Amino acid sequence: MSTKTEDAREAVASYITDMLALEEHIEQALSGQIEDLDDQPAVVQELRTIHAMCESHITSLQAMAEQREGGGQGISKVIKKAASSALGIGAAGVDMLRSEKLPKNLRDDYTALQLACIGYVMLHTTAAALDDEPVAQLAQRHLEGHARCSMTVHSMIPAAVMAFLQDEGHTVRSERLPEINRVVARVWQSENSRA
């Protein structure tokens, strides 16, 4: 195997390890939130869907690593090390998140999902540029899943903020929620049309 080919494989492997660590972190944070939201069944259902997606992504990334290890490409040891370090980061994140209120948790979930989106853009770009089609396709599928879930969380935040304000004793004009949602949607559509 040439040094150039080995360097390309290492570049792709580096992004795979990053994404596995991030997926592990998101999955663990969601697990903690789901356990703590027994009074929010609709939110819990959405978070379970996102959690299941992250578990599926972890499985896919680990399978890719094992397949490449079997083919002599040697990345699974690096991935296992990244995953084990992510477990510690994730556990700390879950403990921190448990003291937060729902709107802030959803904000953090959205941020993590967006980080995963851009990470998969980078993995897809790297794999496509280095002619690694299996990884490019995997990254595209995972990017699509995270983009969908980001929009789900994005749409839940205004209602969660209103509910939190009500719980805190504020007089809230809940009839304005549809208007707020329209404004937010219009801003995103406007920005997307400029891109």
MARBA-3410 file (N, C-alpha, C, O; in Angstrom, 1 decimal):
195
0.9,-1.2,0.0,0.0,0.0,0.0,0.9,1.2,0.0,1.8,1.3,0.8 ~ 0.6,2.2,-0.9,1.4,3.4,-1.0,1.2,4.3,0.2,0.1,4.2,0.9 ~ 2.2,5.1,0.5,2.0,6.1,1.6,0.8,7.0,1.3,0.1,7.4,2.2 ~ 0.7,7.4,0.0,-0.4,8.3,-0.3,-1.8,7.7,0.0,-2.7,8.3,0.5 ~ -2.0,6.4,-0.4,-3.2,5.7,-0.1,-3.4,5.6,1.4,-4.5,5.7,1.9
-2.3,5.3,2.1,-2.4,5.1,3.6,-2.8,6.5,4.2,-3.6,6.5,5.1 ~ -2.2,7.5,3.7,-2.6,8.9,4.2,-4.0,9.2,4.0,-4.7,9.8,4.9 ~ -4.5,8.9,2.8,-6.0,9.1,2.5,-6.9,8.3,3.5,-7.9,8.9,4.0 ~ -6.5,7.1,3.7,-7.3,6.2,4.6,-7.3,6.8,6.0,-8.3,6.8,6.7 ~ -6.1,7.3,6.4,-6.0,7.9,7.8,-6.8,9.2,7.9,-7.4,9.4,8.9
-6.9,9.9,6.8,-7.7,11.2,6.8,-9.2,10.8,7.0,-9.9,11.5,7.8 ~ -9.7,9.8,6.3,-11.0,9.4,6.4,-11.3,8.8,7.8,-12.3,9.1,8.4 ~ -10.4,8.0,8.2,-10.5,7.4,9.6,-10.6,8.4,10.7,-11.3,8.2,11.6 ~ -9.8,9.5,10.5,-9.9,10.6,11.5,-11.3,11.2,11.7,-11.7,11.4,12.8 ~ -11.9,11.4,10.5,-13.3,12.0,10.6,-14.3,10.9,11.1,-15.2,11.3,11.8
-14.1,9.7,10.8,-14.9,8.6,11.3,-14.8,8.6,12.9,-15.9,8.4,13.5 ~ -13.6,8.7,13.4,-13.5,8.6,14.8,-14.1,9.8,15.5,-14.7,9.7,16.6 ~ -14.0,11.0,14.9,-14.7,12.2,15.4,-16.2,12.0,15.5,-16.8,12.3,16.5 ~ -16.7,11.5,14.4,-18.2,11.3,14.3,-18.7,10.2,15.3,-19.7,10.4,15.9 ~ -17.9,9.2,15.5,-18.3,8.2,16.5,-18.3,8.8,17.9,-19.2,8.5,18.6
-17.3,9.5,18.2,-17.2,10.1,19.5,-18.4,11.1,19.7,-19.0,11.1,20.8 ~ -18.7,11.9,18.7,-19.8,12.8,18.8,-21.2,12.1,18.9,-22.0,12.5,19.7 ~ -21.4,11.1,18.1,-22.6,10.3,18.2,-22.8,9.7,19.6,-23.9,9.7,20.1 ~ -21.7,9.2,20.1,-21.8,8.6,21.5,-22.2,9.7,22.5,-23.0,9.4,23.4 ~ -21.6,10.8,22.4,-21.9,11.9,23.3,-23.3,12.3,23.2,-24.0,12.5,24.2
-23.9,12.5,22.0,-25.3,12.9,21.8,-26.2,11.8,22.4,-27.2,12.1,23.1 ~ -25.9,10.6,22.1,-26.7,9.4,22.5,-26.8,9.4,24.0,-27.9,9.2,24.6 ~ -25.7,9.6,24.7,-25.7,9.6,26.2,-26.5,10.8,26.8,-27.2,10.6,27.8 ~ -26.3,12.0,26.2,-27.0,13.1,26.7,-28.5,12.9,26.5,-29.3,13.3,27.4 ~ -28.9,12.4,25.4,-30.3,12.2,25.2,-30.9,11.1,26.1,-32.0,11.3,26.6
-30.1,10.1,26.4,-30.6,9.1,27.4,-30.9,9.7,28.7,-31.9,9.4,29.3 ~ -30.0,10.6,29.2,-30.3,11.3,30.5,-31.5,12.1,30.4,-32.3,12.2,31.4 ~ -31.7,12.9,29.3,-32.9,13.7,29.2,-34.2,12.9,29.2,-35.1,13.3,29.8 ~ -34.2,11.8,28.4,-35.4,11.0,28.3,-35.8,10.5,29.7,-37.0,10.5,30.0 ~ -34.8,10.1,30.5,-35.1,9.6,31.8,-35.7,10.6,32.7,-36.6,10.3,33.6
-35.4,11.9,32.5,-35.8,13.0,33.3,-37.1,13.7,32.9,-37.6,14.6,33.6 ~ -37.6,13.3,31.7,-38.8,14.0,31.2,-40.1,13.2,31.2,-40.8,13.0,30.2 ~ -40.4,12.6,32.4,-41.6,11.8,32.5,-42.9,12.6,32.3,-43.9,12.0,32.1 ~ -42.8,13.9,32.5,-44.0,14.7,32.4,-44.2,15.3,31.0,-45.1,16.2,30.8 ~ -43.4,15.0,30.0,-43.4,15.5,28.7,-43.4,14.4,27.6,-42.5,14.2,26.9
-44.5,13.6,27.5,-44.6,12.5,26.6,-44.3,12.8,25.2,-43.7,12.0,24.5 ~ -44.8,13.9,24.7,-44.6,14.2,23.2,-43.1,14.5,23.0,-42.5,14.1,22.0 ~ -42.5,15.2,23.9,-41.0,15.5,23.7,-40.2,14.3,23.9,-39.3,14.0,23.1 ~ -40.6,13.4,24.8,-39.9,12.2,25.0,-39.9,11.3,23.8,-38.9,10.7,23.4 ~ -41.1,11.3,23.1,-41.2,10.4,21.9,-40.2,10.9,20.8,-39.6,10.1,20.2
-40.2,12.2,20.7,-39.3,12.8,19.6,-37.8,12.5,20.0,-37.0,12.2,19.2 ~ -37.5,12.7,21.3,-36.1,12.5,21.7,-35.7,11.0,21.6,-34.6,10.7,21.3 ~ -36.7,10.1,21.8,-36.4,8.7,21.6,-36.1,8.4,20.2,-35.3,7.5,19.9 ~ -36.8,9.0,19.3,-36.6,8.8,17.8,-35.2,9.3,17.5,-34.4,8.6,16.7 ~ -34.8,10.4,18.0,-33.4,10.9,17.7,-32.4,10.0,18.4,-31.3,9.7,17.8
-32.7,9.6,19.6,-31.8,8.6,20.3,-31.6,7.4,19.5,-30.4,6.9,19.4 ~ -32.6,6.8,19.0,-32.6,5.6,18.2,-31.7,5.8,16.9,-30.9,4.9,16.5 ~ -31.9,7.0,16.3,-31.1,7.3,15.2,-29.6,7.3,15.5,-28.7,6.8,14.8 ~ -29.2,8.0,16.6,-27.8,8.0,17.1,-27.3,6.6,17.3,-26.2,6.3,17.0 ~ -28.1,5.8,18.0,-27.6,4.4,18.2,-27.4,3.7,16.9,-26.4,3.0,16.7
-28.2,3.9,15.9,-28.1,3.3,14.6,-26.8,3.8,13.9,-26.0,3.1,13.3 ~ -26.5,5.1,14.0,-25.3,5.7,13.5,-24.1,5.1,14.1,-23.1,4.8,13.5 ~ -24.1,5.0,15.4,-23.0,4.4,16.2,-22.7,3.0,15.6,-21.6,2.6,15.4 ~ -23.8,2.2,15.5,-23.6,0.8,15.0,-23.0,0.8,13.6,-22.1,0.0,13.3 ~ -23.5,1.7,12.7,-23.0,1.8,11.3,-21.5,2.2,11.3,-20.7,1.6,10.6
-21.1,3.2,12.1,-19.7,3.6,12.2,-18.8,2.5,12.7,-17.7,2.3,12.2 ~ -19.3,1.8,13.8,-18.5,0.7,14.3,-18.4,-0.4,13.3,-17.3,-1.0,13.2 ~ -19.4,-0.7,12.5,-19.4,-1.8,11.5,-18.4,-1.4,10.4,-17.6,-2.2,9.9 ~ -18.4,-0.1,10.0,-17.4,0.4,9.0,-16.0,0.2,9.5,-15.2,-0.2,8.8 ~ -15.8,0.5,10.8,-14.5,0.3,11.4,-14.0,-1.1,11.4,-12.9,-1.5,11.0
-15.0,-2.0,11.8,-14.6,-3.4,11.8,-14.4,-4.0,10.4,-13.5,-4.8,10.2 ~ -15.2,-3.5,9.4,-15.0,-4.0,8.1,-13.6,-3.6,7.6,-12.9,-4.3,6.9 ~ -13.2,-2.4,7.9,-11.9,-1.9,7.4,-10.8,-2.5,8.2,-9.7,-2.7,7.6 ~ -11.0,-2.8,9.4,-10.0,-3.5,10.2,-9.7,-4.9,9.6,-8.6,-5.3,9.4 ~ -10.8,-5.6,9.2,-10.7,-6.9,8.5,-10.0,-6.8,7.2,-9.4,-7.7,6.8
-10.1,-5.7,6.5,-9.5,-5.4,5.3,-8.1,-4.9,5.4,-7.5,-4.5,4.4 ~ -7.6,-4.9,6.6,-6.2,-4.4,6.9,-6.0,-2.9,6.9,-4.9,-2.4,6.7 ~ -7.1,-2.2,7.1,-7.0,-0.7,7.0,-6.8,-0.1,8.4,-6.6,1.1,8.5 ~ -6.9,-0.9,9.5,-6.5,-0.6,10.8,-7.1,0.7,11.5,-6.3,1.4,12.0 ~ -8.4,0.9,11.4,-8.9,2.1,12.1,-9.7,1.7,13.3,-10.0,2.6,14.1
-10.1,0.5,13.5,-11.0,0.2,14.6,-10.4,0.5,16.0,-11.1,0.9,16.9 ~ -9.1,0.3,16.1,-8.5,0.6,17.4,-8.5,2.1,17.8,-8.8,2.4,18.9 ~ -8.3,2.9,16.7,-8.4,4.3,16.9,-9.9,4.7,17.3,-10.1,5.5,18.2 ~ -10.8,4.1,16.6,-12.3,4.4,16.9,-12.6,3.9,18.3,-13.4,4.6,19.0 ~ -12.2,2.7,18.7,-12.5,2.2,20.0,-12.0,3.2,21.1,-12.6,3.4,22.1
-10.8,3.7,20.9,-10.2,4.7,21.8,-11.0,5.9,21.8,-11.3,6.5,22.9 ~ -11.4,6.4,20.7,-12.3,7.7,20.6,-13.6,7.4,21.3,-14.1,8.3,22.0 ~ -14.2,6.3,21.1,-15.5,6.0,21.7,-15.4,5.9,23.2,-16.3,6.4,23.9 ~ -14.3,5.3,23.7,-14.2,5.2,25.1,-14.0,6.5,25.8,-14.5,6.8,26.9 ~ -13.2,7.4,25.1,-13.1,8.8,25.7,-14.4,9.5,25.6,-14.6,10.4,26.5
-15.2,9.3,24.6,-16.5,10.0,24.4,-17.4,9.6,25.6,-18.3,10.3,26.0 ~ -17.3,8.3,26.0,-18.1,7.9,27.1,-18.0,8.7,28.4,-18.9,9.1,29.0 ~ -16.7,9.1,28.7,-16.5,10.0,29.8,-17.0,11.4,29.6,-17.6,12.0,30.5 ~ -16.8,11.9,28.4,-17.3,13.2,28.1,-18.9,13.2,28.1,-19.5,14.1,28.7 ~ -19.5,12.2,27.5,-20.9,12.1,27.5,-21.5,12.0,28.9,-22.5,12.6,29.2
-20.9,11.2,29.8,-21.5,11.1,31.1,-21.4,12.4,31.8,-22.4,12.7,32.6 ~ -20.3,13.1,31.7,-20.3,14.5,32.3,-21.3,15.4,31.7,-21.9,16.1,32.5 ~ -21.5,15.3,30.4,-22.6,16.1,29.8,-23.9,15.8,30.3,-24.7,16.7,30.5 ~ -24.3,14.5,30.5,-25.6,14.1,31.0,-25.8,14.7,32.4,-26.8,15.2,32.7 ~ -24.8,14.6,33.3,-24.9,15.1,34.6,-25.2,16.6,34.6,-26.0,17.1,35.4
-24.5,17.3,33.7,-24.7,18.7,33.6,-26.1,19.1,33.1,-26.7,20.0,33.6 ~ -26.5,18.3,32.1,-27.8,18.6,31.5,-29.0,18.3,32.4,-30.0,19.0,32.3 ~ -28.9,17.4,33.3,-30.0,17.0,34.2,-30.5,18.2,35.0,-31.6,18.2,35.4 ~ -29.6,19.1,35.3,-30.0,20.3,36.2,-30.7,21.4,35.3,-31.2,22.3,35.9 ~ -30.6,21.3,34.0,-31.2,22.3,33.1,-32.7,22.1,32.9,-33.2,21.0,33.1
-33.3,23.1,32.5,-34.7,23.1,32.1,-34.8,22.6,30.6,-33.9,22.7,29.9 ~ -36.0,22.2,30.2,-36.3,21.7,28.9,-35.8,22.6,27.8,-35.1,22.1,26.9 ~ -36.2,23.9,27.8,-35.7,24.7,26.6,-34.2,24.7,26.4,-33.7,24.7,25.3 ~ -33.5,24.8,27.5,-32.0,24.8,27.4,-31.5,23.5,26.9,-30.5,23.4,26.2 ~ -32.1,22.4,27.4,-31.7,21.0,26.9,-32.0,20.9,25.4,-31.1,20.4,24.7
-33.1,21.4,25.0,-33.4,21.3,23.5,-32.5,22.2,22.7,-32.0,21.9,21.7 ~ -32.1,23.4,23.3,-31.1,24.2,22.6,-29.8,23.5,22.5,-29.2,23.5,21.4 ~ -29.4,22.8,23.6,-28.1,22.1,23.5,-28.2,20.9,22.6,-27.3,20.6,21.9 ~ -29.4,20.2,22.5,-29.6,19.1,21.6,-29.5,19.6,20.2,-28.8,19.0,19.3 ~ -30.1,20.8,19.9,-30.1,21.4,18.5,-28.6,21.7,18.2,-28.2,21.4,17.0
-27.9,22.3,19.1,-26.5,22.6,18.8,-25.7,21.3,18.5,-24.9,21.3,17.6 ~ -25.9,20.3,19.3,-25.1,19.0,19.1,-25.5,18.4,17.7,-24.6,17.9,17.0 ~ -26.8,18.5,17.4,-27.2,17.9,16.1,-26.6,18.7,14.9,-26.3,18.2,13.9 ~ -26.5,20.0,15.1,-25.9,20.9,14.1,-24.4,20.6,14.0,-23.9,20.6,12.9 ~ -23.8,20.3,15.1,-22.4,20.0,15.1,-22.2,18.6,14.3,-21.3,18.5,13.5
-23.1,17.7,14.6,-23.1,16.4,13.8,-23.3,16.7,12.3,-22.6,16.0,11.5 ~ -24.2,17.6,12.0,-24.4,17.9,10.6,-23.2,18.3,9.9,-22.8,17.8,8.8 ~ -22.5,19.3,10.5,-21.3,19.8,9.8,-20.2,18.8,9.8,-19.3,18.8,8.9 ~ -20.1,18.0,10.9,-19.2,16.9,10.9,-19.4,15.9,9.8,-18.4,15.5,9.2 ~ -20.6,15.6,9.5,-20.9,14.7,8.4,-20.7,15.3,7.1,-20.3,14.7,6.1
-20.9,16.7,7.0,-20.5,17.4,5.7,-19.0,17.2,5.5,-18.5,16.9,4.4 ~ -18.2,17.4,6.6,-16.7,17.2,6.5,-16.3,15.8,6.1,-15.5,15.6,5.3 ~ -17.0,14.8,6.8,-16.7,13.4,6.5,-17.1,13.1,5.0,-16.3,12.4,4.3 ~ -18.3,13.5,4.6,-18.7,13.2,3.2,-17.7,13.9,2.2,-17.3,13.2,1.3 ~ -17.3,15.1,2.5,-16.4,15.8,1.6,-15.1,15.1,1.5,-14.6,14.9,0.4
-14.6,14.8,2.7,-13.3,14.1,2.7,-13.3,12.7,2.0,-12.5,12.4,1.1 ~ -14.4,12.0,2.3,-14.5,10.6,1.6,-14.7,10.8,0.1,-14.1,10.0,-0.7 ~ -15.5,11.7,-0.3,-15.8,11.9,-1.7,-14.5,12.4,-2.4,-14.2,11.9,-3.5 ~ -13.8,13.3,-1.8,-12.6,13.9,-2.4,-11.5,12.8,-2.5,-10.7,12.9,-3.4 ~ -11.5,11.9,-1.6,-10.5,10.9,-1.6,-11.0,9.5,-2.2,-10.3,8.5,-2.1
-12.1,9.6,-2.9,-12.7,8.5,-3.6,-13.0,7.3,-2.7,-12.8,6.1,-3.1 ~ -13.6,7.6,-1.6,-14.0,6.5,-0.7,-15.5,6.5,-0.6,-16.1,7.0,0.3 ~ -16.1,5.9,-1.6,-17.6,6.0,-1.8,-18.4,5.4,-0.7,-19.4,6.0,-0.3 ~ -18.0,4.2,-0.1,-18.8,3.7,1.0,-18.9,4.7,2.1,-20.0,4.8,2.7 ~ -17.9,5.3,2.5,-17.9,6.3,3.6,-18.7,7.5,3.2,-19.4,8.1,4.0
-18.5,8.0,2.0,-19.2,9.2,1.5,-20.7,8.9,1.6,-21.5,9.8,2.0 ~ -21.2,7.7,1.2,-22.6,7.4,1.2,-23.1,7.3,2.6,-24.2,7.8,3.0 ~ -22.3,6.7,3.5,-22.7,6.6,4.9,-22.8,8.0,5.5,-23.8,8.3,6.2 ~ -21.9,8.9,5.2,-21.9,10.2,5.8,-23.1,11.0,5.2,-23.8,11.7,6.0 ~ -23.5,10.8,4.0,-24.7,11.4,3.5,-26.0,11.0,4.2,-26.8,11.8,4.5
-26.1,9.7,4.4,-27.3,9.1,5.1,-27.4,9.7,6.5,-28.4,10.1,6.9 ~ -26.2,9.7,7.2,-26.2,10.2,8.6,-26.5,11.7,8.6,-27.2,12.2,9.5 ~ -26.0,12.5,7.6,-26.2,13.9,7.5,-27.7,14.1,7.3,-28.3,15.0,8.0 ~ -28.4,13.4,6.5,-29.8,13.5,6.2,-30.6,13.3,7.5,-31.5,14.0,7.8 ~ -30.2,12.3,8.3,-30.9,12.0,9.5,-30.8,13.1,10.6,-31.7,13.5,11.2
-29.6,13.6,10.7,-29.3,14.7,11.7,-30.0,16.0,11.2,-30.5,16.7,12.1 ~ -30.0,16.2,9.9,-30.7,17.5,9.4,-32.2,17.4,9.8,-32.8,18.4,10.2 ~ -32.8,16.2,9.5,-34.2,16.0,9.9,-34.5,16.2,11.4,-35.4,16.9,11.7 ~ -33.7,15.6,12.2,-33.8,15.7,13.6,-33.6,17.1,14.1,-34.2,17.6,15.1 ~ -32.6,17.8,13.5,-32.4,19.2,13.9,-33.6,20.0,13.7,-34.0,20.9,14.5
-34.3,19.8,12.6,-35.5,20.6,12.3,-36.6,20.2,13.3,-37.4,21.1,13.7 ~ -36.7,19.0,13.7,-37.7,18.6,14.7,-37.5,19.3,16.0,-38.4,19.8,16.6 ~ -36.2,19.3,16.5,-35.9,20.0,17.7,-36.1,21.5,17.6,-36.7,22.1,18.5 ~ -35.7,22.0,16.5,-35.9,23.4,16.2,-37.4,23.8,16.3,-37.7,24.9,16.9 ~ -38.3,23.0,15.8,-39.7,23.3,15.9,-40.3,23.1,17.3,-41.4,23.7,17.5
-39.6,22.4,18.1,-40.2,22.2,19.5,-39.8,23.3,20.5,-40.4,23.4,21.5 ~ -38.8,24.0,20.2,-38.2,25.0,21.1,-39.2,26.1,21.5,-39.3,26.4,22.7 ~ -39.9,26.8,20.5,-40.8,27.9,21.0,-41.9,27.4,22.0,-42.1,28.1,23.0 ~ -42.5,26.3,21.7,-43.5,25.8,22.7,-42.9,25.4,24.0,-43.5,25.6,25.1 ~ -41.7,24.9,24.0,-41.0,24.5,25.3,-40.7,25.8,26.1,-40.8,25.8,27.3
-40.2,26.8,25.4,-39.9,28.1,26.1,-41.2,28.7,26.7,-41.2,29.1,27.8 ~ -42.3,28.6,25.9,-43.6,29.2,26.5,-44.0,28.4,27.7,-44.4,28.9,28.7 ~ -43.9,27.0,27.6,-44.3,26.2,28.7,-43.5,26.5,29.9,-44.0,26.5,31.1 ~ -42.2,26.6,29.7,-41.3,26.9,30.8,-41.6,28.3,31.5,-41.7,28.4,32.7 ~ -41.9,29.3,30.7,-42.3,30.6,31.2,-43.5,30.5,32.0,-43.6,31.1,33.1
-44.5,29.7,31.5,-45.7,29.5,32.3,-45.4,28.9,33.6,-46.0,29.2,34.7 ~ -44.6,27.8,33.6,-44.2,27.1,34.8,-43.5,28.0,35.8,-43.6,27.8,37.0 ~ -42.9,29.0,35.3,-42.2,30.0,36.2,-43.1,31.1,36.7,-42.6,32.0,37.4 ~ -44.4,31.0,36.3,-45.3,32.0,36.9,-45.5,33.2,36.0,-46.3,34.1,36.4 ~ -45.0,33.2,34.8,-45.2,34.4,33.9,-46.5,34.3,33.2,-47.0,33.2,32.9
-47.1,35.4,33.0,-48.3,35.4,32.2,-47.9,35.4,30.7,-47.2,36.3,30.2 ~ -48.3,34.4,30.0,-47.8,34.1,28.7,-48.9,34.2,27.7,-50.0,33.7,27.9 ~ -48.7,34.9,26.6,-49.7,34.9,25.5,-49.5,33.7,24.6,-48.9,33.9,23.5 ~ -50.0,32.6,25.0,-49.7,31.3,24.3,-50.4,31.4,22.9,-50.0,30.6,22.0 ~ -51.4,32.2,22.7,-52.0,32.3,21.4,-51.1,32.9,20.3,-51.4,32.8,19.1
-49.9,33.4,20.7,-48.9,33.9,19.8,-48.0,32.9,19.3,-47.2,33.1,18.4 ~ -48.1,31.6,19.8,-47.2,30.6,19.4,-47.2,30.3,17.9,-46.2,30.2,17.3 ~ -48.4,30.2,17.2,-48.4,30.0,15.8,-47.7,31.2,15.0,-47.0,30.9,14.0 ~ -47.9,32.4,15.5,-47.3,33.5,14.9,-45.7,33.5,15.0,-45.0,33.7,14.1 ~ -45.3,33.1,16.2,-43.9,32.9,16.4,-43.3,31.9,15.5,-42.2,32.1,14.9
-44.0,30.7,15.4,-43.5,29.7,14.5,-43.4,30.1,13.1,-42.5,29.8,12.4 ~ -44.4,30.9,12.6,-44.4,31.4,11.3,-43.2,32.4,11.0,-42.6,32.3,10.0 ~ -42.9,33.3,12.0,-41.8,34.2,11.9,-40.5,33.4,11.8,-39.7,33.7,10.9 ~ -40.3,32.4,12.6,-39.1,31.6,12.6,-39.0,30.9,11.3,-37.9,30.9,10.6 ~ -40.1,30.3,10.8,-40.1,29.6,9.5,-39.7,30.5,8.4,-39.0,30.2,7.5
-40.3,31.7,8.4,-40.1,32.7,7.3,-38.7,33.1,7.3,-38.1,33.2,6.2 ~ -38.0,33.3,8.5,-36.6,33.7,8.5,-35.8,32.6,7.9,-34.9,32.9,7.1 ~ -36.0,31.3,8.2,-35.2,30.2,7.7,-35.4,30.1,6.2,-34.5,29.9,5.5 ~ -36.7,30.2,5.8,-37.0,30.1,4.3,-36.3,31.2,3.6,-35.8,31.0,2.5 ~ -36.3,32.4,4.1,-35.7,33.6,3.5,-34.2,33.3,3.3,-33.6,33.6,2.3
-33.6,32.9,4.4,-32.1,32.6,4.4,-31.8,31.5,3.4,-30.8,31.6,2.7 ~ -32.6,30.5,3.4,-32.3,29.3,2.5,-32.5,29.7,1.0,-31.8,29.2,0.1 ~ -33.4,30.7,0.7,-33.6,31.1,-0.7,-32.5,32.0,-1.1,-32.2,32.0,-2.4 ~ -31.7,32.6,-0.2,-30.6,33.4,-0.6,-29.4,32.5,-0.9,-28.5,32.9,-1.6 ~ -29.3,31.4,-0.3,-28.1,30.5,-0.4,-27.9,29.9,-1.8,-27.0,29.2,-2.0
END
